[in-house]
Amino acid sequence: LSAIYTSQAMHNKYASQGEPLKRSQTTTEESLRAPLTYTTALIGNAEQSEIMIAKEWCVYLKRTYNLYPSLTDFSDNISKRCNIVILSSNAVKTSKDIDTLVHFARMGIHIIFTSLPDVSLFHASEKLCRLTGIRRIRSDACHTDGLTLFEGFFIGGKTYYTKLKETIPYYLLQSGTKAYMSGNLKNQKKQKIKNEDLPAVIWRNQYENSFIFCVNFDFFKDHTGLGILTAMLSETKDYLVYPIVNAQSIICQNFPYLSNENTENISKHYFYTSKALCETVLWPDMVSILNATGDKFSGMIAPKLEYSDSTKNTLEDSLNFYFKQSEKISGELGLSGDQMEGIGCYSNKLMYDTKLFHKDATDYTFTVFSPGNMPETIYHDYVGNHARKSVLSDIRTLIITKPQKSQELLSFYNNDILAMTSTNDGFSHTDREDLFLKSIETALGYSAISLDFSRVLYPDGKKDDWTKLSKDLSRFLDTYWKPFRKSFSQVTVSEADKKVRSFLALEYTSYRKGNTINVAISNFQSEAGFILNLTEQDVVSVSGGSFQKIETGKYIICADSPDLSIEVKDASMDTDLTD
């Protein structure tokens, strides 16, 4: 029985689940760029973070687009299907540019300012102020004492961000505008400032036949912009249905850990050897935390962290322990690329790990790799390369750290390997991180929470103590992440990989007739997830799938058929319908 159990634990069930979808089978930037028939115009420099994020957003929502360096270029090549223009801050420079925007607004084209032109342009142009809904400029520079996100914009409800402080122009809005976020002021009551006259941060103005959306903050420096664009698009329609990944993962970087290094420091800090700490404290605690929340375990194995030291090798009984324990809780094991020494030790790591697992885990095929601090130049020639015959030869999924502006959240590393990024640090939760989480969940129904256990194994003071970090993690999972965990699927990395590939491959169309919303899905892969946003209506039933209410006006729709039919009715008739 023991031998049979061990052989099951040493087999990766995800490696034998058929050939995954490839990049060539999915929707790409190239396939959506449509110079004559685009629905979305992007105006600005292609290298700007605002434009790069807007382009990525088009890929996720399957929106055809075209990119123009200026409003003049766009005016000369406008598509009859264009209904949204997304502008970077430097796209509006002259009175002619402003006249062009006013013309588009009268045509019914919605306009999104991902950031606003310099305040001096508003001083000089009453027409720009009217277009954007600005009544008066109270101050060119105002230091906000935090921000308030209002309910209904992002999933997750109204939130006060007391630590998000920034100096921004102080705009007072016209009546009839709709604010989604405002700045807080420390002396609001003393100055007798009404709530509606607080510094405007995100808002919508209706100008003739279109909506004008404005962002008076640097949110488009990172992927927070994705959710902002989705929320704004929803505000232009009485309903919006759009595809999501529907996957929530927890990724333990450098855990399980299979060696006994740094024991002297570990003993001083925790009164355990490294091995004992991992097996008798960290593992039971993680299992307990995940059991309490229903989350799944995805562990990125660190055989060692110091590869220049040949005296402390991987412990065979630790390897067997974690493979068996992970199998018991239906977890998944991948590989970490981290090590604690210089650049020259990465090659040592690849050789050591390959030899170890080819010898002691012969039947286990690793399909997930989280490079961590390993440079891409090191692992590039090994991942998915069977000719190298390394432990990375069968990798299908890369887990990349939280992306910078030029890196997509979800993309293909090559035609076969999917690159998914971690979205948040499970040991940290700042206001900016919370807003980022809400935005990505709103846009994609996706999160990948990373936990780096090298901090625990090589602690640098009390901030890295496991007692503190485990409490931070529990609080994060049970409070900030709770609304999304209840709504979206909790999965391992490989399960998330499958969902992401399906999400990138599908295409869809939707139309409404009376109280019925119909969705037709192409390239359907047995299941698909959508979010449906409604205005003052509720879902009654779904044919071809199921539904769950997330919050007022927002539903997750899980399709098990390529044809969905969603029945809705006025919210006043029943405000708390779920399936």
KAKAHU-V524741 format. One record per backbone hydrogen bond with DSSP energy under -1.0 kcal/mol. CO is the residue of the C=O (numbers start at 1). NH is the residue of the N-H. E is the energy in kcal/mol with one decimal. If there is no record, write none. Layout:
co/nh/e
CO/NH/E
CO/NH/E
//
This chain:
co/nh/e
1/5/-2.6
2/6/-2.5
3/7/-2.0
4/8/-1.8
5/9/-2.1
6/10/-1.9
8/11/-1.4
12/15/-1.4
22/25/-1.7
23/26/-2.2
28/32/-1.3
29/33/-1.4
32/65/-1.6
34/38/-1.0
39/83/-2.6
39/84/-1.4
40/66/-1.7
41/86/-3.1
42/68/-3.1
43/88/-1.9
45/48/-1.9
48/52/-2.4
49/53/-2.5
50/54/-1.9
51/55/-2.4
52/56/-2.0
53/57/-2.4
54/58/-1.9
55/59/-1.6
56/60/-1.9
57/61/-2.2
58/63/-2.5
64/39/-1.3
64/40/-1.6
65/34/-2.3
66/42/-2.6
68/44/-2.7
70/74/-1.7
71/75/-2.8
72/76/-1.5
74/77/-1.7
79/82/-1.2
83/110/-2.3
84/41/-2.6
85/112/-2.9
86/43/-2.9
87/114/-2.4
88/91/-1.7
94/98/-1.7
95/99/-2.4
96/100/-2.2
97/101/-2.1
98/102/-2.4
99/103/-2.1
100/104/-2.2
101/105/-2.6
102/106/-2.0
103/107/-1.2
104/109/-2.2
105/108/-1.2
110/85/-2.6
111/213/-3.1
112/87/-3.3
118/121/-1.8
119/123/-1.9
120/124/-1.6
121/125/-1.1
125/129/-1.5
126/130/-2.4
127/131/-2.3
128/132/-2.2
129/134/-2.6
133/174/-2.7
136/172/-3.0
139/170/-3.2
142/168/-2.6
146/184/-2.9
147/161/-3.5
148/182/-1.9
149/159/-2.2
150/153/-1.1
159/149/-2.9
161/147/-2.4
163/165/-1.5
166/144/-2.7
168/142/-2.7
170/138/-2.1
170/139/-1.2
171/200/-1.2
172/135/-2.9
172/136/-1.6
174/177/-1.4
178/204/-2.3
180/150/-2.6
181/201/-2.1
181/202/-1.8
182/148/-2.7
184/145/-3.7
185/188/-1.4
187/191/-2.4
188/193/-2.4
194/197/-1.7
195/198/-1.5
199/183/-3.1
201/216/-3.7
202/180/-2.8
202/181/-1.7
203/214/-2.4
204/178/-2.6
205/212/-3.5
207/210/-2.1
210/207/-2.7
211/111/-2.3
212/205/-2.8
213/113/-3.0
214/203/-1.7
218/221/-1.6
222/225/-1.6
223/226/-1.5
224/228/-1.3
225/229/-2.3
226/230/-1.9
227/231/-2.8
228/232/-2.3
229/233/-2.5
230/234/-2.1
231/235/-1.3
233/236/-1.6
234/237/-1.4
238/535/-1.5
240/533/-3.0
242/531/-2.5
247/447/-1.8
248/491/-2.5
249/449/-2.9
251/451/-2.6
252/300/-3.2
253/453/-2.7
256/302/-2.7
258/315/-3.4
262/266/-2.5
263/267/-3.1
264/268/-1.8
265/269/-2.1
266/270/-3.6
267/271/-1.4
273/277/-2.7
274/278/-2.3
275/279/-2.5
276/280/-2.7
277/281/-1.4
277/282/-2.6
278/283/-2.3
281/285/-2.1
282/286/-2.6
283/287/-2.5
284/288/-2.3
285/289/-2.6
286/290/-2.7
287/291/-2.4
288/292/-1.9
289/293/-1.2
290/294/-2.1
297/332/-2.0
298/252/-3.0
299/334/-3.2
300/255/-1.2
301/336/-2.6
302/258/-2.0
305/340/-3.5
315/319/-1.9
316/320/-2.2
317/321/-2.1
318/322/-2.5
319/323/-2.0
320/324/-2.1
321/325/-2.7
322/326/-2.6
323/327/-1.7
324/328/-1.8
325/329/-1.2
326/331/-3.0
327/330/-1.2
332/299/-3.0
334/301/-2.7
335/370/-3.1
342/345/-1.8
343/346/-1.2
345/349/-2.2
346/350/-2.4
347/351/-2.3
348/352/-2.9
349/353/-3.2
350/354/-2.0
351/355/-2.3
352/356/-2.7
353/357/-2.4
354/358/-2.1
355/359/-1.2
356/360/-3.2
357/361/-1.5
361/364/-1.7
367/396/-3.0
367/397/-2.4
368/335/-2.1
369/399/-2.1
370/337/-2.3
371/374/-2.2
375/378/-1.5
375/379/-1.4
376/380/-2.0
379/382/-1.9
379/383/-2.1
382/385/-1.9
385/388/-1.0
390/393/-1.7
392/384/-2.4
392/395/-1.3
396/418/-2.8
397/369/-2.6
398/420/-2.9
400/422/-2.9
404/407/-1.7
409/421/-1.6
411/419/-3.5
415/23/-2.5
417/413/-2.6
417/414/-1.2
418/398/-3.0
419/411/-2.1
420/400/-2.6
424/450/-3.0
425/428/-2.0
430/434/-2.2
431/435/-2.3
432/436/-2.2
433/437/-2.4
434/438/-2.5
435/439/-2.2
436/440/-2.5
437/441/-2.5
438/442/-2.1
439/443/-2.3
440/444/-3.0
441/445/-1.6
444/245/-2.9
444/246/-1.1
445/247/-2.1
447/249/-2.2
448/423/-2.1
448/424/-1.2
449/251/-3.3
450/426/-2.6
451/253/-2.6
452/455/-1.1
453/457/-2.2
454/458/-2.1
461/464/-1.5
462/465/-1.7
465/469/-2.6
466/470/-3.1
467/471/-1.3
468/472/-2.3
469/473/-2.6
470/474/-2.5
471/475/-2.4
472/476/-2.3
473/477/-2.8
474/478/-2.2
475/479/-1.0
476/481/-2.4
481/485/-2.3
482/486/-2.0
484/488/-3.0
489/248/-2.5
492/496/-2.2
493/497/-2.8
494/498/-1.9
495/499/-1.7
496/500/-2.8
497/501/-2.5
498/502/-2.1
499/503/-2.5
500/504/-2.7
501/505/-1.5
502/506/-2.2
504/27/-3.0
507/522/-3.3
509/520/-2.6
511/518/-3.0
513/516/-1.6
515/568/-2.5
516/513/-2.7
517/566/-3.0
518/511/-1.9
519/564/-3.0
520/509/-1.9
522/507/-1.7
528/559/-3.2
529/244/-2.5
530/557/-3.0
531/242/-2.1
532/555/-2.3
533/240/-2.0
536/571/-2.0
538/569/-2.2
541/567/-2.6
543/565/-2.1
544/560/-2.2
546/558/-2.4
548/556/-2.6
551/554/-2.6
553/534/-3.0
554/550/-2.6
554/551/-1.3
555/532/-2.7
556/548/-1.9
557/530/-2.3
558/546/-2.3
559/528/-1.5
562/521/-3.3
564/519/-2.3
565/543/-3.0
566/517/-2.9
567/540/-3.6
567/541/-1.2
569/538/-3.0
570/573/-1.6
//
